[in-house]
Amino acid sequence: MSETEAKQYDLEDRTLESARQVRAFVKTLPPHAANFEDAKQVVRSSGSVGANYIEANEALGKKDFRMHVKINRKEAKETGYWLKLLDCGDGEATTQHRDRLVQEAGELMNIFGAILRNTE
């Protein structure tokens, strides 16, 4: 496996793990209407990050690749937004977990931004 393939594979794994962590996190939240709706959104956007990265790796050309990476960046940013809206209740550990997920979403957004800059 080339270094480029290894990096792509690692990022595919990272986006998958991030989506899994978001899903595990939302199961710990206080159950109420706002969390229910916001959790649906964050589950969708977190899963879209990885799905679109897989599509980017199967792109038909540079333009197609860049379009999918732009979607990755957008979905990562959206994931951070939805995470910030979730009500963690009174649990400090839950709030810290959310903050780590927000940080990961920001890091993924920055990674996809760097990929875009490097493919110009």
C-alpha positions in Angstrom: 0.0 0.0 0.0 1.4 3.4 -0.9 1.7 6.2 1.6 -1.2 8.1 -0.1 -3.4 5.0 0.1 -2.5 4.5 3.8 -3.4 8.1 4.5 -6.8 7.8 2.7 -7.5 4.5 4.6 -6.6 6.2 7.9 -9.0 9.1 7.3 -11.7 6.7 6.2 -11.2 4.9 9.6 -11.1 8.2 11.5 -14.4 9.4 9.9 -16.0 6.1 10.6 -14.9 6.1 14.2 -16.0 9.7 14.6 -19.5 8.8 13.4 -19.6 5.8 15.7 -18.6 8.0 18.7 -21.4 10.5 17.8 -23.9 7.6 17.8 -22.7 6.3 21.1 -22.8 9.8 22.6 -26.4 10.6 21.6 -27.6 7.5 23.4 -26.4 9.1 26.7 -28.3 12.3 26.3 -31.3 13.4 28.4 -34.4 12.4 26.4 -36.5 15.4 25.3 -37.9 16.7 22.1 -35.1 19.1 21.3 -32.4 16.5 21.8 -34.4 14.0 19.8 -34.5 16.3 16.8 -30.9 17.6 17.1 -29.6 14.1 17.6 -31.2 13.0 14.3 -29.4 15.8 12.5 -26.0 15.1 14.1 -26.2 11.4 13.4 -26.9 12.2 9.7 -24.2 14.8 9.3 -21.5 12.8 11.1 -22.2 9.8 8.9 -22.1 11.9 5.8 -18.6 13.0 6.5 -17.2 9.4 6.1 -19.6 8.5 3.3 -18.6 11.5 1.2 -14.9 10.8 1.9 -15.3 7.3 0.5 -17.0 8.8 -2.6 -14.2 11.3 -2.9 -11.7 8.4 -3.0 -13.7 6.9 -5.8 -14.0 10.2 -7.7 -14.1 10.3 -11.5 -11.6 13.2 -11.6 -10.1 16.1 -9.8 -13.2 18.2 -10.0 -15.4 15.4 -8.6 -12.9 14.7 -5.9 -12.8 18.4 -4.8 -16.6 18.6 -4.8 -16.8 15.6 -2.4 -14.1 17.0 -0.2 -16.0 20.3 0.0 -19.1 18.4 1.1 -16.9 16.6 3.7 -15.8 20.0 5.1 -19.4 21.3 5.1 -20.7 18.1 6.9 -17.9 18.2 9.5 -18.8 21.9 10.2 -22.5 21.0 10.4 -21.7 18.1 12.8 -20.0 20.5 15.2 -23.0 22.9 15.0 -25.5 20.2 15.9 -23.3 18.8 18.7 -23.2 22.3 20.2 -27.0 22.5 20.3 -27.4 19.2 22.2 -28.4 19.5 25.8 -26.0 17.4 28.0 -28.0 17.9 31.1 -26.1 18.3 34.4 -23.4 15.7 33.6 -19.9 17.2 33.4 -18.6 14.0 31.8 -21.3 14.2 29.1 -20.4 17.8 28.4 -16.7 16.9 28.2 -17.5 14.1 25.8 -19.5 16.5 23.6 -16.7 19.0 23.6 -14.2 16.3 22.4 -16.6 15.4 19.6 -16.9 19.1 18.7 -13.1 19.3 18.6 -12.9 16.2 16.4 -15.4 17.7 14.0 -13.3 20.9 13.8 -10.2 18.9 13.2 -11.8 17.0 10.4 -13.1 20.2 8.9 -9.5 21.5 9.0 -8.1 18.3 7.4 -10.6 18.6 4.5 -9.7 22.3 4.1 -6.0 21.4 3.9 -6.8 18.7 1.3 -8.7 21.2 -0.8 -5.8 23.7 -0.6 -3.3 21.0 -1.6 -5.4 20.0 -4.7 -5.7 23.5 -6.2 
